[in-house]
Amino acid sequence: MPVLDWSQCAAVESVPGKVSGAWVFRDTRLPVATVIENLEDLSIEEVMEQFDVTREQITAVLEFVAQSLQSSAPEPVDAHSV
């Protein structure tokens, strides 16, 4: 799994001394990792309610992760060119 460059996601920030420099949703103290971990068991609506985060914030982070993973995926090999 590639390491994501969170500095390229406008929805998050890392501030030294704020939550130990963890990547958090901009202008909050909510770590991005907390939301991603909870999305394994909760719906987006439940995460929004439990952590006071907006759908737009969650969507921005999920889209960033999806784009990052897509751009780092290896190119498929054409069996005919081998």
N, C-alpha and C positions, 0 to 999 in steps of 0.2 A: 504494500500500500504506500503510495507516494506521500510525502509530507506536503501539506497544503501551505501556500504562502498567503496567510490570512491578511497580510498588509495590503493585498490587492482587493479585498472585500470592503466596500464602503460602509457596510452595516455594522462593522465591528471595530474595536480599538484595543490596543494594549498600552496601558499607562503604567510606568514603573511606580510601585508603591500602591497601586490600586488592584486589589485582589491578586497580589504578588506578581503583577505583570501578565496575568493570564489574559487570553483573548476574551473580551466581554462584548455584549451588545453595546453599541455606542451610547454614551450618556447613561449607562446603567452599571451595576456591579454584578450582573448576571453572566456567568461564564457560558460561552458558546457550547462548550463540551457538556454542560449540564442539560441544555435543551436537546442536543443531539442524543445523548444517552436516554433521556426520558421519552423521546419519540419512538424508541423501541417498544415501549409498553403503553404509551398514551397517544391519543389522537392530537392533532394540531390544536383543536378547540380546548382540550383538557390542558395542554401545555400552556396555551394562552391564558387560561383562567388561573392555573396554579402558579405561574411564574411572572405574570403581569408583563407579557411580551406581546407584540402585535403580530398579526398574520403576515404583514409586510416584512417585518424583521426576520421571521422564521423563513419565509419564502426566499428572501434575499440570500440568506445563508445556505439554504438547500440548493438554490440555483448555482451559487458560487461553487459549492462542493461538486455538483454534477458537472459543471463546465470544466472544473479543474481535473476531475477524474477522466473526463472524455478527452481532454487535450493531452493527458499524460498516458493514454492508452497506447500500446504498441500498434504499429501499422500492421494490418493483416497481410499475410504472405500469400501471394498468388501461386498456387501449386503448379501452374503451367510455366511460370518463369524460373522455377528452381531447377 
